[in-house]
Amino acid sequence: MRNNCSSSTDAGKDHDEAETEDAMRAAIIQEPGIIRIRAVETPRVTMPDEVLVKSMASGICGAGVHIYRGEYLGSYPMTPGHEFYGVVEAAGPGMRRVK
């Protein structure tokens, strides 16, 4: 796996979106072998059954490696990620058992 990662915090590199208070950072696989860290809009809870979780740490599963290598039949750019833990930032009114 070659390392082609650039960060939006690196001086002079890939500053497509300005970081604001309403933004979060996301690792986006632009195309096979190329990952960029970008500022993206933070999601909002808009439905009664939704929860917004602030990610505190994450990992990479096997599927993410296949996506990075181009062994994925979907389209790019792709924001992978489902291996994480975090804290609940907001919850819709239908979410009664979430703190």
C-alpha positions in Angstrom: 0.0 0.0 0.0 1.6 3.3 -1.0 1.2 6.3 1.2 -0.4 9.1 -0.7 -2.0 10.9 2.2 -2.1 14.7 2.4 -3.7 16.7 5.2 -5.8 19.9 4.9 -3.7 21.1 7.8 -0.4 20.8 5.8 0.8 24.2 4.6 0.2 24.8 0.9 -1.6 21.5 0.2 -5.1 20.8 -0.9 -7.0 23.6 0.9 -10.3 23.1 -1.0 -12.5 23.9 1.9 -11.9 26.3 4.8 -12.2 24.8 8.3 -14.9 26.4 10.3 -16.7 25.7 13.5 -19.4 23.9 11.5 -16.8 21.6 9.8 -15.2 18.4 10.7 -12.3 16.5 9.1 -12.8 13.4 7.0 -10.5 11.0 5.3 -11.7 10.7 1.7 -10.4 8.2 -0.8 -10.3 10.3 -3.9 -9.3 7.4 -6.1 -7.5 4.1 -5.6 -4.2 4.8 -3.7 -5.0 8.5 -2.9 -6.4 9.6 0.5 -7.0 13.3 1.3 -8.0 14.8 4.7 -10.7 17.4 4.0 -12.9 19.8 6.0 -16.5 18.8 5.4 -19.8 20.1 6.8 -20.7 18.5 10.1 -23.9 16.5 9.8 -27.0 17.6 11.8 -29.8 15.6 13.4 -32.8 16.3 11.2 -35.0 13.2 11.9 -36.5 11.9 15.2 -34.6 8.6 14.9 -31.1 10.1 14.2 -28.1 10.4 16.5 -25.0 12.5 15.9 -21.9 10.8 17.3 -18.6 12.7 17.6 -15.9 10.3 16.7 -13.1 10.0 19.3 -11.1 7.3 17.6 -11.4 5.0 14.6 -9.8 2.1 12.9 -9.6 0.7 9.4 -11.4 -2.6 8.6 -10.6 -4.9 5.7 -13.2 -3.3 3.5 -11.4 0.1 3.8 -8.2 -1.5 2.6 -9.9 -3.0 -0.5 -11.5 0.4 -1.2 -8.1 2.1 -1.0 -6.5 -0.5 -3.3 -9.2 -0.1 -5.9 -10.8 -3.5 -5.3 -14.2 -1.8 -4.8 -17.0 -1.7 -7.4 -18.5 1.5 -6.1 -17.7 5.1 -7.2 -15.0 7.5 -6.0 -14.5 9.7 -4.1 -15.5 7.6 -1.1 -15.6 8.5 2.6 -15.1 5.1 4.4 -15.7 4.5 8.0 -17.7 2.5 10.4 -15.1 1.3 12.8 -15.1 4.0 15.5 -16.3 5.0 18.9 -17.4 8.3 20.2 -19.8 10.4 22.3 -23.3 11.4 21.5 -23.4 15.0 20.5 -27.1 15.2 19.6 -30.1 13.0 19.4 -33.5 13.3 17.7 -36.6 13.4 20.0 -37.4 9.7 19.1 -34.2 8.5 20.6 -35.1 8.0 24.2 -32.4 5.4 25.3 -29.4 7.4 24.0 -27.4 9.7 26.2 
